[in-house]
Amino acid sequence: MEIFLKILLVLFSVGLITVVLLQKGKSAGLSGAISGGAEHLFGKQKARGLDLFLQRLTVGLAVGFFVLSLIVAYVVKL
């Protein structure tokens, strides 16, 4: 049981790292202000669905990772 939980924890962590790296970064600085203004003016609707999905998947994986970490810590301590 302990080994299964640890393997599941590793899979959650790799999945969380992958999903975070797939997300677009928030542009900062002068170049971000210029491109951000252009996106608001001309619209950017194509990638919004994917961004929202990745955002929700990140939250789900993070919650799962946190809960699974607590469970693994409890099982190992027994």
Biopython code that builds the backbone (N, CA, C, O; Angstrom):
import numpy as np
from Bio.PDB.StructureBuilder import StructureBuilder

atoms = [
    (1, "MET", "N", (0.821, -1.191, 0.000)),
    (1, "MET", "CA", (0.000, 0.000, 0.000)),
    (1, "MET", "C", (0.867, 1.258, 0.000)),
    (1, "MET", "O", (0.590, 2.229, -0.704)),
    (2, "GLU", "N", (1.926, 1.210, 0.812)),
    (2, "GLU", "CA", (2.816, 2.367, 0.913)),
    (2, "GLU", "C", (3.517, 2.646, -0.414)),
    (2, "GLU", "O", (3.649, 3.802, -0.817)),
    (3, "ILE", "N", (3.961, 1.607, -1.081)),
    (3, "ILE", "CA", (4.651, 1.768, -2.364)),
    (3, "ILE", "C", (3.694, 2.312, -3.419)),
    (3, "ILE", "O", (4.063, 3.186, -4.204)),
    (4, "PHE", "N", (2.472, 1.800, -3.439)),
    (4, "PHE", "CA", (1.465, 2.286, -4.385)),
    (4, "PHE", "C", (1.204, 3.776, -4.176)),
    (4, "PHE", "O", (1.124, 4.529, -5.147)),
    (5, "LEU", "N", (1.072, 4.208, -2.929)),
    (5, "LEU", "CA", (0.818, 5.620, -2.639)),
    (5, "LEU", "C", (1.998, 6.495, -3.043)),
    (5, "LEU", "O", (1.809, 7.607, -3.536)),
    (6, "LYS", "N", (3.209, 5.998, -2.837)),
    (6, "LYS", "CA", (4.391, 6.769, -3.231)),
    (6, "LYS", "C", (4.493, 6.895, -4.750)),
    (6, "LYS", "O", (4.858, 7.952, -5.265)),
    (7, "ILE", "N", (4.172, 5.821, -5.462)),
    (7, "ILE", "CA", (4.170, 5.882, -6.932)),
    (7, "ILE", "C", (3.115, 6.861, -7.418)),
    (7, "ILE", "O", (3.366, 7.639, -8.339)),
    (8, "LEU", "N", (1.935, 6.829, -6.806)),
    (8, "LEU", "CA", (0.871, 7.764, -7.153)),
    (8, "LEU", "C", (1.291, 9.205, -6.868)),
    (8, "LEU", "O", (0.957, 10.111, -7.633)),
    (9, "LEU", "N", (2.009, 9.419, -5.790)),
    (9, "LEU", "CA", (2.501, 10.754, -5.442)),
    (9, "LEU", "C", (3.506, 11.247, -6.483)),
    (9, "LEU", "O", (3.485, 12.419, -6.860)),
    (10, "VAL", "N", (4.379, 10.364, -6.945)),
    (10, "VAL", "CA", (5.338, 10.740, -7.986)),
    (10, "VAL", "C", (4.604, 11.087, -9.281)),
    (10, "VAL", "O", (4.964, 12.050, -9.958)),
    (11, "LEU", "N", (3.580, 10.311, -9.629)),
    (11, "LEU", "CA", (2.814, 10.601, -10.842)),
    (11, "LEU", "C", (2.097, 11.950, -10.742)),
    (11, "LEU", "O", (2.050, 12.704, -11.714)),
    (12, "PHE", "N", (1.538, 12.252, -9.565)),
    (12, "PHE", "CA", (0.895, 13.546, -9.365)),
    (12, "PHE", "C", (1.907, 14.680, -9.498)),
    (12, "PHE", "O", (1.615, 15.714, -10.099)),
    (13, "SER", "N", (3.097, 14.482, -8.935)),
    (13, "SER", "CA", (4.098, 15.551, -8.990)),
    (13, "SER", "C", (4.592, 15.782, -10.419)),
    (13, "SER", "O", (4.758, 16.928, -10.835)),
    (14, "VAL", "N", (4.826, 14.719, -11.165)),
    (14, "VAL", "CA", (5.245, 14.868, -12.562)),
    (14, "VAL", "C", (4.126, 15.517, -13.382)),
    (14, "VAL", "O", (4.389, 16.375, -14.225)),
    (15, "GLY", "N", (2.891, 15.111, -13.137)),
    (15, "GLY", "CA", (1.764, 15.728, -13.835)),
    (15, "GLY", "C", (1.626, 17.200, -13.512)),
    (15, "GLY", "O", (1.349, 18.008, -14.398)),
    (16, "LEU", "N", (1.815, 17.556, -12.255)),
    (16, "LEU", "CA", (1.716, 18.955, -11.844)),
    (16, "LEU", "C", (2.826, 19.789, -12.489)),
    (16, "LEU", "O", (2.575, 20.899, -12.959)),
    (17, "ILE", "N", (4.037, 19.263, -12.510)),
    (17, "ILE", "CA", (5.154, 19.972, -13.152)),
    (17, "ILE", "C", (4.870, 20.165, -14.633)),
    (17, "ILE", "O", (5.101, 21.246, -15.175)),
    (18, "THR", "N", (4.375, 19.132, -15.288)),
    (18, "THR", "CA", (4.089, 19.208, -16.721)),
    (18, "THR", "C", (3.014, 20.240, -17.028)),
    (18, "THR", "O", (3.158, 21.033, -17.958)),
    (19, "VAL", "N", (1.946, 20.232, -16.256)),
    (19, "VAL", "CA", (0.846, 21.164, -16.508)),
    (19, "VAL", "C", (1.284, 22.604, -16.257)),
    (19, "VAL", "O", (0.888, 23.510, -16.991)),
    (20, "VAL", "N", (2.090, 22.817, -15.234)),
    (20, "VAL", "CA", (2.573, 24.180, -14.956)),
    (20, "VAL", "C", (3.473, 24.665, -16.091)),
    (20, "VAL", "O", (3.395, 25.826, -16.492)),
    (21, "LEU", "N", (4.315, 23.791, -16.603)),
    (21, "LEU", "CA", (5.197, 24.190, -17.698)),
    (21, "LEU", "C", (4.444, 24.414, -19.007)),
    (21, "LEU", "O", (4.919, 25.167, -19.857)),
    (22, "LEU", "N", (3.294, 23.788, -19.192)),
    (22, "LEU", "CA", (2.508, 23.979, -20.405)),
    (22, "LEU", "C", (1.752, 25.306, -20.427)),
    (22, "LEU", "O", (1.345, 25.773, -21.490)),
    (23, "GLN", "N", (1.566, 25.905, -19.267)),
    (23, "GLN", "CA", (0.809, 27.156, -19.214)),
    (23, "GLN", "C", (1.637, 28.313, -19.730)),
    (23, "GLN", "O", (2.865, 28.316, -19.644)),
    (24, "LYS", "N", (0.935, 29.295, -20.268)),
    (24, "LYS", "CA", (1.606, 30.507, -20.720)),
    (24, "LYS", "C", (1.909, 31.377, -19.522)),
    (24, "LYS", "O", (1.113, 31.469, -18.588)),
    (25, "GLY", "N", (3.063, 32.013, -19.555)),
    (25, "GLY", "CA", (3.439, 32.919, -18.485)),
    (25, "GLY", "C", (2.734, 34.257, -18.632)),
    (25, "GLY", "O", (2.358, 34.658, -19.734)),
    (26, "LYS", "N", (2.563, 34.930, -17.529)),
    (26, "LYS", "CA", (1.992, 36.272, -17.560)),
    (26, "LYS", "C", (3.113, 37.224, -17.947)),
    (26, "LYS", "O", (4.143, 37.287, -17.277)),
    (27, "SER", "N", (2.907, 37.965, -19.034)),
    (27, "SER", "CA", (3.928, 38.894, -19.503)),
    (27, "SER", "C", (4.081, 40.045, -18.524)),
    (27, "SER", "O", (3.103, 40.576, -17.998)),
    (28, "ALA", "N", (5.315, 40.411, -18.296)),
    (28, "ALA", "CA", (5.597, 41.513, -17.388)),
    (28, "ALA", "C", (6.513, 42.507, -18.089)),
    (28, "ALA", "O", (7.195, 42.167, -19.056)),
    (29, "GLY", "N", (6.517, 43.694, -17.607)),
    (29, "GLY", "CA", (7.396, 44.716, -18.165)),
    (29, "GLY", "C", (6.771, 45.428, -19.344)),
    (29, "GLY", "O", (5.573, 45.308, -19.601)),
    (30, "LEU", "N", (7.601, 46.175, -20.059)),
    (30, "LEU", "CA", (7.133, 47.008, -21.162)),
    (30, "LEU", "C", (6.613, 46.170, -22.327)),
    (30, "LEU", "O", (5.580, 46.499, -22.910)),
    (31, "SER", "N", (7.312, 45.096, -22.673)),
    (31, "SER", "CA", (6.866, 44.265, -23.797)),
    (31, "SER", "C", (5.527, 43.601, -23.487)),
    (31, "SER", "O", (4.695, 43.446, -24.381)),
    (32, "GLY", "N", (5.312, 43.211, -22.242)),
    (32, "GLY", "CA", (4.036, 42.625, -21.852)),
    (32, "GLY", "C", (2.914, 43.634, -21.909)),
    (32, "GLY", "O", (1.783, 43.290, -22.253)),
    (33, "ALA", "N", (3.215, 44.877, -21.575)),
    (33, "ALA", "CA", (2.191, 45.928, -21.618)),
    (33, "ALA", "C", (1.779, 46.214, -23.055)),
    (33, "ALA", "O", (0.603, 46.447, -23.333)),
    (34, "ILE", "N", (2.734, 46.197, -23.958)),
    (34, "ILE", "CA", (2.424, 46.475, -25.370)),
    (34, "ILE", "C", (1.633, 45.324, -25.975)),
    (34, "ILE", "O", (0.597, 45.545, -26.603)),
    (35, "SER", "N", (2.113, 44.098, -25.793)),
    (35, "SER", "CA", (1.407, 42.952, -26.377)),
    (35, "SER", "C", (0.075, 42.723, -25.685)),
    (35, "SER", "O", (-0.889, 42.301, -26.324)),
    (36, "GLY", "N", (0.006, 42.994, -24.391)),
    (36, "GLY", "CA", (-1.255, 42.845, -23.667)),
    (36, "GLY", "C", (-2.305, 43.805, -24.166)),
    (36, "GLY", "O", (-3.481, 43.451, -24.259)),
    (37, "GLY", "N", (-1.890, 45.028, -24.491)),
    (37, "GLY", "CA", (-2.825, 46.003, -25.047)),
    (37, "GLY", "C", (-3.338, 45.566, -26.405)),
    (37, "GLY", "O", (-4.515, 45.751, -26.714)),
    (38, "ALA", "N", (-2.467, 44.988, -27.216)),
    (38, "ALA", "CA", (-2.884, 44.514, -28.534)),
    (38, "ALA", "C", (-3.855, 43.348, -28.418)),
    (38, "ALA", "O", (-4.795, 43.236, -29.204)),
    (39, "GLU", "N", (-3.630, 42.488, -27.448)),
    (39, "GLU", "CA", (-4.531, 41.352, -27.261)),
    (39, "GLU", "C", (-5.909, 41.825, -26.828)),
    (39, "GLU", "O", (-6.917, 41.263, -27.254)),
    (40, "HIS", "N", (-5.965, 42.848, -25.989)),
    (40, "HIS", "CA", (-7.262, 43.375, -25.561)),
    (40, "HIS", "C", (-7.973, 44.073, -26.704)),
    (40, "HIS", "O", (-9.198, 44.012, -26.808)),
    (41, "LEU", "N", (-7.211, 44.738, -27.563)),
    (41, "LEU", "CA", (-7.813, 45.468, -28.671)),
    (41, "LEU", "C", (-8.346, 44.515, -29.733)),
    (41, "LEU", "O", (-9.486, 44.657, -30.175)),
    (42, "PHE", "N", (-7.544, 43.557, -30.142)),
    (42, "PHE", "CA", (-7.923, 42.655, -31.230)),
    (42, "PHE", "C", (-8.576, 41.364, -30.747)),
    (42, "PHE", "O", (-9.173, 40.635, -31.539)),
    (43, "GLY", "N", (-8.467, 41.086, -29.485)),
    (43, "GLY", "CA", (-9.095, 39.883, -28.934)),
    (43, "GLY", "C", (-8.185, 38.678, -29.017)),
    (43, "GLY", "O", (-7.367, 38.551, -29.928)),
    (44, "LYS", "N", (-8.344, 37.808, -28.058)),
    (44, "LYS", "CA", (-7.569, 36.564, -28.018)),
    (44, "LYS", "C", (-8.492, 35.492, -27.463)),
    (44, "LYS", "O", (-8.431, 35.189, -26.272)),
    (45, "GLN", "N", (-9.329, 34.924, -28.284)),
    (45, "GLN", "CA", (-10.330, 33.972, -27.823)),
    (45, "GLN", "C", (-9.963, 32.520, -28.115)),
    (45, "GLN", "O", (-10.535, 31.615, -27.507)),
    (46, "LYS", "N", (-9.043, 32.277, -29.012)),
    (46, "LYS", "CA", (-8.750, 30.907, -29.425)),
    (46, "LYS", "C", (-8.160, 30.069, -28.302)),
    (46, "LYS", "O", (-8.594, 28.938, -28.083)),
    (47, "ALA", "N", (-7.186, 30.601, -27.593)),
    (47, "ALA", "CA", (-6.483, 29.813, -26.589)),
    (47, "ALA", "C", (-7.120, 29.932, -25.211)),
    (47, "ALA", "O", (-6.615, 29.333, -24.261)),
    (48, "ARG", "N", (-8.189, 30.668, -25.068)),
    (48, "ARG", "CA", (-8.797, 30.877, -23.753)),
    (48, "ARG", "C", (-9.325, 29.571, -23.163)),
    (48, "ARG", "O", (-9.182, 29.333, -21.963)),
    (49, "GLY", "N", (-9.927, 28.730, -23.985)),
    (49, "GLY", "CA", (-10.458, 27.461, -23.498)),
    (49, "GLY", "C", (-9.362, 26.548, -22.976)),
    (49, "GLY", "O", (-9.521, 25.902, -21.940)),
    (50, "LEU", "N", (-8.250, 26.497, -23.699)),
    (50, "LEU", "CA", (-7.121, 25.666, -23.276)),
    (50, "LEU", "C", (-6.495, 26.224, -22.002)),
    (50, "LEU", "O", (-6.144, 25.461, -21.101)),
    (51, "ASP", "N", (-6.353, 27.541, -21.918)),
    (51, "ASP", "CA", (-5.794, 28.152, -20.715)),
    (51, "ASP", "C", (-6.660, 27.863, -19.495)),
    (51, "ASP", "O", (-6.145, 27.568, -18.416)),
    (52, "LEU", "N", (-7.965, 27.949, -19.667)),
    (52, "LEU", "CA", (-8.881, 27.683, -18.566)),
    (52, "LEU", "C", (-8.798, 26.221, -18.136)),
    (52, "LEU", "O", (-8.801, 25.919, -16.943)),
    (53, "PHE", "N", (-8.724, 25.313, -19.112)),
    (53, "PHE", "CA", (-8.604, 23.886, -18.801)),
    (53, "PHE", "C", (-7.305, 23.599, -18.043)),
    (53, "PHE", "O", (-7.314, 22.871, -17.050)),
    (54, "LEU", "N", (-6.193, 24.166, -18.506)),
    (54, "LEU", "CA", (-4.909, 23.941, -17.839)),
    (54, "LEU", "C", (-4.908, 24.539, -16.439)),
    (54, "LEU", "O", (-4.307, 23.978, -15.523)),
    (55, "GLN", "N", (-5.573, 25.669, -16.269)),
    (55, "GLN", "CA", (-5.659, 26.292, -14.959)),
    (55, "GLN", "C", (-6.431, 25.412, -13.983)),
    (55, "GLN", "O", (-6.004, 25.216, -12.845)),
    (56, "ARG", "N", (-7.560, 24.885, -14.425)),
    (56, "ARG", "CA", (-8.365, 24.015, -13.560)),
    (56, "ARG", "C", (-7.660, 22.695, -13.284)),
    (56, "ARG", "O", (-7.746, 22.160, -12.179)),
    (57, "LEU", "N", (-6.963, 22.171, -14.286)),
    (57, "LEU", "CA", (-6.208, 20.933, -14.102)),
    (57, "LEU", "C", (-5.069, 21.140, -13.101)),
    (57, "LEU", "O", (-4.776, 20.250, -12.303)),
    (58, "THR", "N", (-4.433, 22.298, -13.141)),
    (58, "THR", "CA", (-3.373, 22.613, -12.194)),
    (58, "THR", "C", (-3.908, 22.648, -10.771)),
    (58, "THR", "O", (-3.288, 22.103, -9.858)),
    (59, "VAL", "N", (-5.052, 23.285, -10.580)),
    (59, "VAL", "CA", (-5.656, 23.350, -9.245)),
    (59, "VAL", "C", (-6.008, 21.949, -8.756)),
    (59, "VAL", "O", (-5.744, 21.609, -7.603)),
    (60, "GLY", "N", (-6.599, 21.142, -9.624)),
    (60, "GLY", "CA", (-6.966, 19.776, -9.239)),
    (60, "GLY", "C", (-5.759, 18.928, -8.873)),
    (60, "GLY", "O", (-5.777, 18.206, -7.877)),
    (61, "LEU", "N", (-4.705, 19.017, -9.686)),
    (61, "LEU", "CA", (-3.499, 18.247, -9.397)),
    (61, "LEU", "C", (-2.809, 18.747, -8.126)),
    (61, "LEU", "O", (-2.258, 17.952, -7.364)),
    (62, "ALA", "N", (-2.838, 20.052, -7.898)),
    (62, "ALA", "CA", (-2.208, 20.597, -6.690)),
    (62, "ALA", "C", (-2.945, 20.135, -5.438)),
    (62, "ALA", "O", (-2.315, 19.754, -4.452)),
    (63, "VAL", "N", (-4.265, 20.166, -5.471)),
    (63, "VAL", "CA", (-5.055, 19.696, -4.326)),
    (63, "VAL", "C", (-4.818, 18.205, -4.108)),
    (63, "VAL", "O", (-4.625, 17.765, -2.974)),
    (64, "GLY", "N", (-4.831, 17.428, -5.190)),
    (64, "GLY", "CA", (-4.570, 15.997, -5.083)),
    (64, "GLY", "C", (-3.180, 15.706, -4.538)),
    (64, "GLY", "O", (-3.006, 14.801, -3.723)),
    (65, "PHE", "N", (-2.194, 16.471, -4.988)),
    (65, "PHE", "CA", (-0.819, 16.294, -4.506)),
    (65, "PHE", "C", (-0.730, 16.598, -3.014)),
    (65, "PHE", "O", (-0.080, 15.868, -2.267)),
    (66, "PHE", "N", (-1.376, 17.666, -2.586)),
    (66, "PHE", "CA", (-1.341, 18.044, -1.168)),
    (66, "PHE", "C", (-1.997, 16.984, -0.289)),
    (66, "PHE", "O", (-1.440, 16.580, 0.732)),
    (67, "VAL", "N", (-3.179, 16.539, -0.692)),
    (67, "VAL", "CA", (-3.900, 15.530, 0.090)),
    (67, "VAL", "C", (-3.135, 14.214, 0.099)),
    (67, "VAL", "O", (-3.017, 13.565, 1.139)),
    (68, "LEU", "N", (-2.622, 13.825, -1.047)),
    (68, "LEU", "CA", (-1.864, 12.584, -1.143)),
    (68, "LEU", "C", (-0.577, 12.657, -0.311)),
    (68, "LEU", "O", (-0.160, 11.656, 0.272)),
    (69, "SER", "N", (0.047, 13.824, -0.256)),
    (69, "SER", "CA", (1.240, 13.987, 0.578)),
    (69, "SER", "C", (0.919, 13.768, 2.045)),
    (69, "SER", "O", (1.680, 13.123, 2.767)),
    (70, "LEU", "N", (-0.212, 14.307, 2.483)),
    (70, "LEU", "CA", (-0.620, 14.103, 3.868)),
    (70, "LEU", "C", (-0.910, 12.631, 4.151)),
    (70, "LEU", "O", (-0.543, 12.110, 5.204)),
    (71, "ILE", "N", (-1.564, 11.973, 3.215)),
    (71, "ILE", "CA", (-1.896, 10.550, 3.396)),
    (71, "ILE", "C", (-0.631, 9.713, 3.443)),
    (71, "ILE", "O", (-0.510, 8.828, 4.290)),
    (72, "VAL", "N", (0.318, 9.976, 2.547)),
    (72, "VAL", "CA", (1.572, 9.223, 2.534)),
    (72, "VAL", "C", (2.344, 9.454, 3.825)),
    (72, "VAL", "O", (2.906, 8.512, 4.385)),
    (73, "ALA", "N", (2.380, 10.684, 4.301)),
    (73, "ALA", "CA", (3.071, 10.978, 5.561)),
    (73, "ALA", "C", (2.431, 10.224, 6.722)),
    (73, "ALA", "O", (3.131, 9.724, 7.602)),
    (74, "TYR", "N", (1.109, 10.142, 6.725)),
    (74, "TYR", "CA", (0.410, 9.419, 7.798)),
    (74, "TYR", "C", (0.686, 7.921, 7.721)),
    (74, "TYR", "O", (0.925, 7.276, 8.742)),
    (75, "VAL", "N", (0.654, 7.368, 6.503)),
    (75, "VAL", "CA", (0.856, 5.913, 6.340)),
    (75, "VAL", "C", (2.301, 5.536, 6.678)),
    (75, "VAL", "O", (2.535, 4.493, 7.289)),
    (76, "VAL", "N", (3.248, 6.348, 6.299)),
    (76, "VAL", "CA", (4.649, 6.052, 6.583)),
    (76, "VAL", "C", (4.925, 6.113, 8.083)),
    (76, "VAL", "O", (5.731, 5.344, 8.605)),
    (77, "LYS", "N", (4.248, 7.035, 8.770)),
    (77, "LYS", "CA", (4.460, 7.184, 10.206)),
    (77, "LYS", "C", (3.920, 5.970, 10.990)),
    (77, "LYS", "O", (4.434, 5.654, 12.062)),
    (78, "LEU", "N", (2.895, 5.296, 10.464)),
    (78, "LEU", "CA", (2.345, 4.119, 11.125)),
    (78, "LEU", "C", (3.342, 3.041, 11.086)),
    (78, "LEU", "O", (3.087, 1.947, 11.591)),
]
sb = StructureBuilder()
sb.init_structure("model")
sb.init_model(0)
sb.init_chain("A")
sb.init_seg("    ")
for serial, (resi, resn, name, xyz) in enumerate(atoms, 1):
    if name == "N":
        sb.init_residue(resn, " ", resi, " ")
    sb.init_atom(name, np.array(xyz, "f"), 0.0, 1.0, " ", f" {name:<3s}", serial, name[0])
structure = sb.get_structure()
